[in-house]
Amino acid sequence: MAGGKETTRQKMINIMYLVLLAMLALNVSDTILNAFKNINDSLVSSKTNVSTSIDQLFTSFQNTKLKDEPARAKPIWDKANQAKAYADDLNNYVQKLKDQFSTAGKGISEETGDLVERSNMDIAQGIMINQKEGEKLKIKINETRKNLIGLLEPKDQGSVTFTLEAKDAEKSVNGRKLWEDINFGEGTPLTAANTILSKIQSDVKNAEAEIVKKLFGNMDKSLVNLDQFAAVAVAPSSYVIQGQPYTAQVFLTASDSRSTPVISVGGNRLSVKEGKGSYTGSTGSVGVFKWKGSVRVIQTDGTVKEYFTPEQTYQVAKPSATVSPDKMNVIYAGIPNPFSVSAAGFPLESVRASMDGGSISGSNGKYIVNVGGGQVGKTLTIGVSATSGGKTLNLGSQQFRVKALPTPRAFIKGKSGGNVPLEWLEGAGLIDTQLEDFVFDVKYRVLRFSVTFINPKSDAVTLQNSGAGFSGQIKGALNSLKPNATVIFKDIICEGPDGRQKNLDGITFIAK
């Protein structure tokens, strides 16, 4: 704030500035809110994947065990369906709370894909604490946990690992001990509370999956233990691409655990335990390796008979890894987005990428994706295929969120405000824009702005300007500035390559 004697108007401006700073201090950072949104999306995706896995378990059990051994399978089937009912009941209960959040939070914003009132710190507290919904939810969670575990045999109940539980803290967490206060109490943004509910739904599905797997697993426990027999499946390869046939031989083998046959690979004798030899192949170099084993068995008449295994093949490849942030799969509208695409087992020239809602061009693993500003807020899918043996194979797809380009800052001669020499301002000729900490080199076009000139002991004068360059009128006003004059550039409207217009923050200079 300026010192010395101030006008009534200046005092009012100073007070409003302090109020603005206080309001900004209370706001939650968009970065934090976006992080909660990304976590929420990841949890929802994880829940969907687990639900699909559970459905596959039910379908497989119904088509095999329940059909082939109904007497043994029916009680297990009924318990699994009861677990599903418990989980669905809690999941639906949580969804109703999320619907309340959505209604109170004014629905979903097209710009952020999140709740409109996502930064609001009163809605979640009002519903979950003031209306006691958090306490009811805690009871519901713990009852569901108890019911799910109760479906298991006593010997299996102690081995559950799922995290579906709502416990009050033994020690205070920021002055709070109650589970509902810790998760939904004062100061919790609406999007954070919504993310917690999504986590509970994900925990519900994980708990259901664990219980169902344990229940169905009881069917696979052998009724008779024959330690000298084993079912064996031998496949030419364990690496198969979708669309290619997978073949294997399945048969029964027998071994004498009391004998010690001579088992060798490449002339080297293997150690034998309970009639079985263990072979470890070399992986010191990259390539395809083949081997055959032999088993020499002494017959009852003292003669030795030798058996040979089919030729076995294994491939050694260099270690590699792909790391990608699942919930940061983003395409920016209006600019070229570079992509690299590859598929294990296929040469780059045979791999193709395609998409709907935008354009993709390139080859040999390097592509450029372009989407228009009208796709902002939508989710687009990039599919990958490859040609093998004259056939086109679908190798999968990946979804990407389309985001608008961030808002730039306004600059004049590299500065965004502050005290500057009078001559510096007089030499200014245009407003420039710049994106800070952004990975792409994006140019924005300034469409218009206004400038307010406040010379000491003079009334403020505001001039309009089209384009980025200063008009002759504005240049004349700059050349007429007096020391301690204030120049405010505001209402700065610019347009990005995505065709979307943005209103930039104003910048203020004081001539010295």
C-alpha positions in Angstrom: 0.0 0.0 0.0 1.2 3.5 -0.7 2.3 5.6 2.3 1.5 9.3 3.1 -1.8 11.1 2.6 -4.3 9.0 0.6 -7.5 10.0 -1.1 -10.8 8.4 0.0 -10.9 6.6 -3.3 -7.4 5.2 -2.8 -8.2 4.0 0.7 -11.3 2.2 -0.7 -9.1 0.5 -3.4 -6.6 -0.6 -0.7 -9.3 -2.1 1.4 -10.8 -4.0 -1.5 -7.3 -5.3 -2.4 -6.9 -6.7 1.2 -10.2 -8.4 1.0 -9.2 -10.0 -2.3 -6.0 -11.3 -0.9 -7.9 -12.8 2.0 -10.4 -14.5 -0.4 -7.5 -15.9 -2.4 -5.9 -17.3 0.7 -9.1 -19.3 1.4 -9.3 -20.8 -2.0 -8.0 -24.3 -2.7 -5.4 -24.6 -5.4 -6.7 -25.8 -8.8 -3.7 -28.1 -8.9 -4.9 -29.9 -5.7 -8.5 -30.0 -6.9 -7.3 -31.5 -10.2 -5.2 -34.1 -8.4 -8.3 -35.2 -6.5 -10.2 -35.4 -9.8 -7.5 -37.6 -11.3 -7.4 -39.9 -8.3 -11.2 -40.1 -8.4 -11.1 -41.1 -12.1 -8.5 -43.7 -11.3 -10.6 -45.2 -8.5 -13.7 -45.3 -10.7 -11.7 -47.0 -13.5 -10.3 -49.5 -11.0 -13.7 -50.3 -9.7 -15.0 -51.0 -13.2 -12.1 -53.3 -13.9 -12.7 -55.3 -10.7 -16.4 -55.5 -11.4 -15.6 -57.0 -14.8 -13.2 -59.5 -13.2 -15.9 -60.5 -10.7 -18.5 -61.0 -13.5 -16.0 -63.3 -15.3 -15.5 -65.3 -12.1 -19.3 -65.8 -11.8 -19.7 -66.7 -15.5 -16.8 -69.2 -15.4 -18.1 -70.9 -12.2 -21.6 -71.1 -13.5 -20.6 -72.6 -16.9 -18.2 -75.2 -15.3 -18.5 -76.1 -11.6 -22.2 -75.3 -11.2 -23.0 -77.3 -14.3 -20.7 -80.2 -13.8 -21.0 -80.7 -10.0 -24.2 -79.0 -8.9 -24.4 -80.7 -5.5 -21.1 -79.4 -4.3 -21.2 -76.1 -6.2 -24.7 -74.9 -5.3 -24.0 -73.9 -1.6 -20.8 -72.1 -2.7 -22.7 -70.3 -5.5 -25.4 -69.1 -3.1 -22.8 -67.7 -0.7 -21.0 -65.9 -3.6 -24.3 -64.3 -4.7 -25.0 -63.3 -1.1 -21.5 -61.6 -1.1 -22.5 -59.8 -4.3 -25.8 -58.7 -2.7 -24.0 -57.3 0.4 -21.5 -55.4 -1.8 -24.1 -54.0 -4.2 -26.2 -52.8 -1.3 -23.3 -50.8 0.1 -22.2 -49.6 -3.3 -25.7 -48.3 -4.1 -25.8 -46.6 -0.7 -22.6 -44.7 -1.4 -23.8 -43.8 -4.9 -26.8 -42.1 -3.4 -24.5 -40.0 -1.3 -22.5 -39.1 -4.4 -25.7 -38.1 -6.1 -26.4 -35.8 -3.2 -23.0 -34.3 -3.6 -23.6 -33.8 -7.3 -27.0 -32.1 -6.8 -25.6 -29.8 -4.1 -22.5 -29.2 -6.1 -24.5 -28.0 -9.2 -23.6 -31.0 -11.4 -20.5 -31.5 -13.6 -18.5 -28.7 -15.2 -17.8 -29.2 -18.9 -14.5 -27.4 -18.5 -13.0 -29.4 -15.6 -15.1 -32.6 -15.8 -15.5 -32.2 -12.1 -18.2 -30.9 -9.8 -19.0 -27.3 -10.5 -18.7 -26.5 -6.7 -15.7 -28.8 -6.3 -13.8 -26.4 -4.0 -16.8 -25.8 -1.7 -15.9 -26.7 1.9 -19.4 -26.6 3.3 -21.4 -29.1 1.3 -19.7 -32.3 2.3 -19.6 -31.2 6.0 -23.3 -30.3 5.8 -24.4 -33.6 4.4 -22.0 -36.0 6.1 -21.5 -34.3 9.5 -24.5 -32.0 10.2 -27.0 -34.4 8.7 -25.2 -37.5 10.3 -24.8 -39.3 7.0 -21.1 -39.9 7.7 -22.0 -41.7 11.0 -24.6 -43.9 9.2 -22.1 -44.7 6.4 -19.5 -45.8 9.0 -22.0 -48.2 10.5 -23.0 -49.5 7.1 -19.4 -50.1 6.0 -18.6 -52.1 9.2 -21.8 -54.1 9.0 -20.9 -55.0 5.4 -17.4 -56.0 6.3 -18.7 -58.3 9.1 -21.3 -59.9 6.8 -18.8 -60.5 4.0 -16.3 -62.2 6.4 -19.1 -64.2 7.9 -19.6 -66.0 4.6 -16.2 -67.7 4.9 -15.2 -70.8 6.8 -13.7 -69.9 10.2 -10.2 -71.0 9.1 -10.3 -68.6 6.1 -11.7 -65.6 8.0 -8.3 -64.6 9.5 -6.6 -64.3 6.2 -8.8 -61.6 4.6 -6.7 -58.6 3.4 -9.3 -56.2 2.0 -9.4 -52.6 3.4 -13.1 -52.1 3.6 -13.4 -50.8 7.2 -14.3 -47.5 8.9 -12.5 -47.2 12.2 -12.2 -44.2 14.5 -8.6 -43.1 15.1 -6.9 -44.1 18.3 -5.0 -40.9 18.3 -6.3 -37.5 17.2 -5.7 -36.5 13.6 -5.7 -32.7 13.5 -7.8 -32.7 16.6 -10.3 -35.3 15.2 -10.8 -39.0 16.2 -14.2 -39.9 14.6 -13.9 -41.5 11.2 -16.5 -39.3 9.7 -14.9 -36.1 11.0 -11.4 -37.1 9.6 -12.8 -37.9 6.1 -15.6 -35.3 5.8 -15.2 -32.7 8.5 -14.5 -29.0 8.4 -12.3 -27.8 5.5 -12.9 -30.8 3.2 -13.4 -29.7 -0.4 -16.4 -31.3 -2.1 -14.2 -33.0 -4.8 -12.0 -34.6 -2.0 -15.1 -35.9 -0.2 -16.4 -37.3 -3.5 -13.0 -39.0 -4.1 -13.3 -40.6 -0.6 -16.7 -42.0 -1.6 -15.2 -43.4 -4.8 -12.4 -45.1 -2.8 -15.1 -46.7 -0.6 -16.8 -48.0 -3.7 -13.5 -49.4 -5.0 -12.8 -51.0 -1.6 -16.3 -52.6 -1.7 -15.5 -54.2 -5.1 -12.1 -55.4 -3.9 -13.7 -56.9 -0.8 -16.3 -58.6 -2.9 -13.7 -60.0 -5.3 -11.6 -61.4 -2.4 -14.5 -63.1 -0.8 -15.8 -64.6 -4.1 -12.3 -65.9 -5.0 -12.0 -67.6 -1.6 -15.4 -69.1 -1.9 -15.0 -70.4 -5.4 -11.4 -71.6 -4.6 -12.9 -74.1 -2.2 -14.3 -76.0 -5.2 -10.8 -76.6 -6.5 -9.5 -78.3 -3.4 -8.7 -81.9 -4.3 -10.8 -84.6 -2.8 -8.1 -87.2 -3.3 -4.3 -86.6 -3.0 -2.3 -88.7 -5.5 1.3 -87.6 -5.0 2.7 -89.7 -7.9 0.4 -88.2 -10.6 0.3 -84.7 -12.2 -1.7 -83.1 -15.0 0.7 -81.3 -17.4 0.1 -78.7 -20.1 2.8 -78.1 -22.6 2.5 -75.2 -25.0 4.9 -74.3 -27.9 4.9 -70.7 -26.7 3.4 -68.7 -23.8 3.5 -65.5 -25.8 0.5 -65.1 -28.0 -1.0 -62.1 -29.7 -4.8 -61.6 -29.7 -6.2 -63.1 -32.8 -3.5 -65.8 -33.0 -4.4 -69.4 -31.9 -3.0 -70.7 -28.6 -2.3 -74.4 -28.6 -1.2 -76.8 -25.9 -1.0 -80.5 -25.1 -2.7 -81.6 -21.9 -2.0 -85.0 -20.4 -1.4 -87.0 -17.2 2.0 -87.9 -16.0 3.1 -90.2 -13.2 6.3 -90.3 -11.2 7.7 -92.5 -8.4 8.6 -90.3 -5.5 10.7 -93.1 -4.0 13.0 -93.5 -7.0 15.9 -91.4 -8.2 16.0 -91.5 -12.0 18.9 -90.0 -13.9 17.6 -86.8 -15.6 19.9 -84.8 -17.9 19.8 -81.8 -20.2 22.5 -81.3 -22.7 24.6 -84.1 -21.1 24.5 -82.4 -17.7 22.9 -84.3 -14.9 20.2 -82.5 -12.9 19.5 -82.7 -9.2 16.4 -84.9 -8.5 13.9 -84.6 -5.8 10.8 -86.9 -5.4 11.4 -88.3 -8.9 11.5 -84.8 -10.6 14.5 -82.9 -12.0 14.8 -79.1 -12.0 16.4 -77.4 -15.0 17.5 -73.8 -15.1 18.3 -72.3 -18.5 20.9 -69.7 -19.2 19.6 -66.1 -19.6 23.0 -64.3 -19.9 22.5 -63.3 -23.5 19.6 -62.3 -25.8 18.1 -64.8 -28.3 16.1 -67.9 -28.8 17.3 -71.1 -27.0 16.3 -74.7 -27.4 16.9 -77.7 -25.2 15.9 -81.4 -24.8 15.9 -83.5 -21.7 16.4 -87.2 -21.1 15.2 -89.4 -18.3 17.0 -92.8 -17.6 14.9 -95.2 -15.6 16.0 -98.6 -14.2 13.4 -101.3 -15.1 12.4 -104.1 -12.8 14.7 -106.5 -14.8 17.7 -104.2 -14.2 17.8 -102.8 -17.7 17.8 -99.0 -18.2 15.3 -97.3 -20.4 15.8 -93.8 -21.6 13.0 -91.3 -22.5 13.4 -88.0 -24.3 11.4 -84.8 -23.9 10.1 -82.9 -26.9 12.4 -80.0 -27.9 11.7 -77.0 -25.7 12.2 -73.4 -26.8 12.5 -70.2 -24.7 13.4 -66.6 -25.7 15.5 -64.2 -23.8 14.9 -60.5 -24.4 16.4 -57.3 -23.0 14.6 -56.0 -19.9 12.2 -53.1 -20.7 9.5 -51.2 -19.0 6.7 -48.8 -19.9 5.7 -46.2 -17.3 2.7 -44.0 -18.0 0.5 -41.9 -15.7 -2.9 -43.5 -16.3 -5.0 -40.5 -15.3 -2.8 -38.0 -17.0 -3.5 -39.3 -20.5 -4.2 -36.0 -22.1 -4.5 -34.5 -25.6 -4.5 -30.7 -25.9 -6.9 -29.2 -28.4 -5.7 -27.0 -31.2 -2.0 -28.1 -31.3 -0.1 -31.1 -32.7 0.4 -33.7 -30.0 3.3 -36.1 -30.6 2.7 -39.8 -29.8 5.0 -42.9 -29.9 3.3 -46.2 -30.6 4.8 -49.7 -30.6 3.7 -53.3 -30.0 5.8 -56.1 -28.6 6.4 -58.8 -31.2 5.6 -56.6 -34.2 7.9 -54.4 -36.4 7.1 -50.7 -36.3 6.3 -50.6 -40.0 3.4 -53.0 -39.4 1.8 -51.1 -36.6 -1.0 -48.6 -37.2 -2.8 -46.1 -35.0 -6.2 -44.6 -35.5 -8.8 -42.5 -33.7 -12.3 -41.0 -33.8 -13.0 -37.3 -33.1 -9.7 -36.1 -34.4 -6.9 -36.8 -36.8 -3.7 -38.9 -36.5 -0.9 -39.0 -38.9 2.6 -40.5 -39.1 4.2 -43.9 -39.4 7.0 -46.2 -38.0 5.9 -45.6 -34.4 5.9 -41.7 -34.5 2.5 -40.0 -34.8 0.9 -36.6 -34.5 -2.6 -36.2 -33.1 -4.8 -33.1 -33.7 -8.2 -32.4 -32.3 -10.4 -29.3 -32.5 -11.5 -27.0 -29.6 -15.0 -28.5 -29.8 -13.7 -31.8 -28.3 -12.5 -30.2 -25.1 -13.9 -32.1 -22.1 -14.5 -35.3 -24.1 -12.6 -38.6 -24.0 -11.3 -39.9 -27.3 -9.9 -43.4 -28.0 -6.7 -44.2 -29.9 -6.7 -47.7 -31.3 -3.6 -49.7 -32.3 -3.5 -52.5 -34.9 -0.8 -54.5 -36.7 -0.5 -56.6 -39.8 0.7 -60.2 -39.4 0.5 -63.0 -41.8 -1.8 -61.0 -44.1 -4.3 -60.4 -41.3 -4.9 -57.2 -39.4 -4.9 -57.8 -35.6 -6.5 -55.4 -33.1 -3.9 -54.8 -30.4 -6.0 -52.7 -28.0 -6.8 -49.1 -27.4 -6.1 -46.3 -24.9 -8.4 -43.5 -23.9 -7.3 -39.8 -23.6 -9.0 -36.8 -22.2 -9.1 -33.7 -24.4 -8.1 -30.6 -22.4 -8.1 -26.9 -23.3 -4.8 -25.1 -23.5 -3.9 -23.3 -20.3 -4.4 -19.6 -19.9 -1.2 -17.5 -20.6 0.0 -14.4 -18.8 0.2 -11.0 -20.4 3.6 -9.3 -20.6 5.0 -6.0 -21.9 8.6 -6.1 -22.8 9.0 -9.2 -20.7 7.4 -7.7 -17.5 4.0 -8.4 -16.0 3.8 -5.2 -13.9 5.6 -3.3 -11.3 7.6 -0.1 -11.0 9.4 0.8 -14.2 11.2 3.9 -15.6 9.1 6.4 -17.4 11.2 6.0 -20.5 10.7 2.2 -20.4 6.9 2.7 -20.7 7.2 5.3 -23.4 9.1 2.8 -25.5 6.5 0.0 -25.2 4.7 -1.0 -28.3 2.6 -4.1 -27.8 1.2 -6.7 -25.4 2.7 -10.2 -25.6 1.5 -13.5 -24.0 3.5 -16.4 -22.6 2.6 -19.8 -21.1 4.7 -20.6 -18.1 5.9 -24.1 -17.3 4.1 -25.6 -20.3 5.7 -28.3 -22.4 4.4 -27.0 -25.8 5.5 -23.8 -27.5 2.0 -22.3 -28.0 1.3 -18.8 -29.4 -1.7 -16.8 -28.5 -3.1 -13.9 -30.5 -4.2 -10.8 -28.6 -7.5 -9.6 -29.9 -8.2 -6.5 -27.8 -7.6 -4.8 -24.5 -8.1 -1.5 -22.7 -5.6 0.8 -20.9 -6.3 3.1 -18.0 -3.9 6.0 -17.5 -3.9 7.7 -14.1 -1.6 10.7 -14.0 -1.0 12.4 -10.6 -3.7 15.0 -9.8 -5.6 14.0 -12.9 -8.7 12.0 -13.7 -8.3 8.5 -15.0 -8.5 8.0 -18.7 -9.4 4.7 -20.3 -8.7 3.8 -24.0 -9.6 0.8 -26.0 -7.2 -1.0 -28.4 -7.7 -3.7 -31.1 -4.9 -6.3 -31.6 -1.6 -6.6 -29.7 0.1 -3.5 -31.1 -0.5 -0.1 -29.4 -2.6 2.3 -31.4 -1.3 5.9 -32.0 -3.7 7.2 -29.3 -2.2 4.8 -26.7 1.4 5.6 -27.7 0.5 9.3 -27.4 -0.9 8.8 -23.9 2.3 6.8 -22.9 4.5 9.7 -24.1 2.4 12.1 -22.0 2.9 10.2 -18.7 4.2 12.0 -15.7 6.3 10.6 -12.9 4.4 8.3 -10.5 1.6 7.8 -13.1 -0.2 4.4 -13.0 -0.9 2.5 -16.2 -3.4 -0.4 -16.0 -3.8 -2.9 -18.9 -7.0 -4.9 -18.4 -9.8 -6.7 -20.3 -7.1 -8.5 -22.3 -8.8 -10.9 -24.6 -6.6 -13.4 -26.6 -7.3 -16.4 -28.8 -5.3 -19.7 -28.8 -4.7 -22.1 -31.7 -7.7 -24.1 -30.5 -10.0 -21.1 -31.4 -11.0 -20.5 -27.8 -10.8 -17.0 -26.3 -9.4 -16.3 -22.9 -9.6 -13.2 -20.6 -6.2 -12.6 -19.1 -5.4 -11.1 -15.8 -4.7 -7.4 -15.9 -1.2 -6.0 -15.4 -0.3 -2.7 -13.7 2.8 -0.5 -14.1 3.9 2.6 -12.1 6.1 5.0 -13.9 9.1 6.3 -11.9 
